[in-house]
Amino acid sequence: MAQRTEKEETEFKVVPETITLCVNNCGVIGNPATNNMCQKSRSTPPRSPEPVETCRNTTAEAAAAGSEAAVVTREVNRCSGCRRKVGLTGFRCRCGDLFCAEHRYSDRHDCSYDYKAAGREAIARENPVVKAAKIVRV
């Protein structure tokens, strides 16, 4: 088993006559089926020539960019009914406003959302009317 015949060894040594390298000069053997490209070069998208942008950032532009970052303010979440800070515990109503735990129910604030009409539309959408064909009497 450890000793193989010369015929068995030469069967496994199939070397192509000409070895072509990848066309992208990456040093890997290219495949003729993929236009002599290696697997890595074939899977990466071709690079488009991008214009090189020069660094033209002046101190005035840098100062303007810094002032824009300072202008960004945090929105304080407050109840629309009592203007109390609610933070993360605020409840967003279907009318679009934010409320505290006390004013979160539609009867505790003047909610403009019509729950009855929305319920009717949802039921009509989920349960379409099915009509059977008329029976013809003979």
N, C-alpha and C positions, 0 to 999 in steps of 0.2 A: 504494500500500500504506500509506504513512504517513498519507494522508488517508482518513478513513472517512466514510461517508455518515451523515447524521443518523439514518437508520433503523437502521443497525447499532449506533450508540451507544445508542440508546434501548432496543434489545432486551436489552442486558445490564444495564440499570439497572432492576431490578425491586425496588422498595422497598415493603415492606408498609405498609398504611394506618396501622395503629396499632403502635407499638413498645412492648412491655411489658418493664419491667425485672424483674430477678430478685426473687422474693418475700423473699429474705433480705437485701435492701438492700445487695448487694455492688457495685452499679453496673454490672453486666453485663446484656446483653439476655437475657431468659429465653425458653425454648422452650415453646410451648404444649403440645407432646407430653409434656413432663415437668412439668406443672402450673406453668408459668412459673418454672422453676428453671434456673439456669445449670449448666454441666457440673461445675464445681467444687463447687457446693452440692449437687448431686445425688449425686456420688460419695462425699462425706464422710458418715459416719453421723450421725444426728441426736443432738444433745447432750442428755443427760438432766440435769435440774436437780440438781446435786450440792450437798449442804449444805457451806457454807464452814466449815472447821474452824479454830477459833481456836488460837492458839499458847499452850498451857498448860504448856509444858515448864519445870519448876522446876529449881533447882540440884540437888535431891536426885535427881530422875529422871535428870538428865544425869550425875550421879556414878554412879548405878546402871548406866547404859548403858556408861559408861567402864570399870567394874569387870567387866562381862560380857565386854567385848572382851579384857581382860587375862587372864581365866580360860581362854580358849581355848588349849589346849596342842597342840604338834605331836606326832604319833605317831611314835616312833622305830621304824624298821623293823629288826627283829632276827630272826636265824635261830631257828626253833623248836627246832632240834637242839642248837646250841652257843651260842646267845644272842649271836652275833657281829653287829655292825652290818652290814647289807647295803646300805642306801641304795637307789640306783636299780637295782642289779644283782641284786636279790632275785628268786627264782623262786617263783611261787605254784603250789602243788600242787593236784591235784583234790580232795584231802581238805580243802583250805581253809587250810592253814598256809603260812607264808612260810619259804623256806630259802635258804641260801647255795649257792655253786656246788658245794661238797663234799657237801652233804646233799640236793641237789635230786632225786636219783633215788629211786624208791620202795623200792629194796632198801637204801638207806643210812639211811632213817628208817622208823619204824614207821607205814607208811601204812595207813589204814583204808579206802581206796578199793578196791573190787573191780573191777580192770580186766577180768578174764575175763567177769564177768557183764555189764559194760557193753558189751563187744565182742559178746557173744551177742545182747543186746537191739538193738544197732545193726544187726547183720546181719539179724536177724529183721524189723526195721522196714523196711530197705531192700530186702529180697528176700522178698516175700510168697509163700506157698505157692500154686501154681497147680495145680488139679486139673481134669483133663479129664472130660467127661461120660462115663458108661458107655456102651459100645457094645452095642446090643441085637442078638443073633444071631438070624437067621431060620432 
